[in-house]
Amino acid sequence: MSKEQFSKWDAADTLESEEDMLLYLNVAMEDPFAALIEAVLGDIARAKGAACIAEVSFHDARLRKAVEDAVRLIPDSTPA
């Protein structure tokens, strides 16, 4: 029996626009599990090519607000 081969998948590779990022974050925030929100924010930061979410420049005000709201849901976090 042969082993199946899987390629590595990264959500950041599929986030092509700020609208994609906003939708992705909004879905994650429907069930505000802190670890999930942290992972989604990391995916968004990587998709934007940023080393740190605080350094990301969002042109879409809705995405910026959603990120700020998501960061507030993470325990012991303060918005950048």
URNOR-V439008 format. One record per backbone hydrogen bond with DSSP energy under -0.5 kcal/mol. CO is the residue of the C=O (numbers start at 1). NH is the residue of the N-H. E is the energy in kcal/mol with one decimal. If there is no record, write none. Layout:
# URNOR-V439008
co: {CO,CO}
nh: {NH,NH}
e: {E,E}
This chain:
# URNOR-V439008
co: {4,10,11,11,12,14,17,18,19,20,21,22,23,24,25,26,27,28,29,31,32,33,33,34,35,36,37,38,39,40,41,42,43,44,45,46,52,53,56,57,59,60,61,62,63,64,65,66,67,68,69,70,70,71,73,74}
nh: {6,13,14,15,15,16,21,22,23,24,25,26,27,28,29,30,30,31,32,33,34,36,37,38,39,40,41,42,43,44,45,46,47,48,50,49,55,56,58,59,61,64,65,66,67,68,69,70,71,72,73,73,74,74,75,77}
e: {-0.5,-1.6,-1.8,-0.7,-0.6,-1.3,-2.0,-2.5,-2.5,-2.4,-2.5,-2.7,-2.2,-1.8,-2.1,-0.6,-1.0,-1.0,-0.6,-2.6,-0.7,-0.8,-2.2,-2.6,-2.1,-2.7,-2.6,-2.0,-2.4,-2.5,-2.5,-2.6,-2.6,-2.0,-3.0,-0.9,-1.8,-1.1,-0.7,-0.5,-0.7,-2.2,-2.4,-2.3,-2.6,-2.3,-2.7,-2.5,-2.7,-1.6,-0.9,-0.8,-0.6,-1.2,-0.5,-1.0}
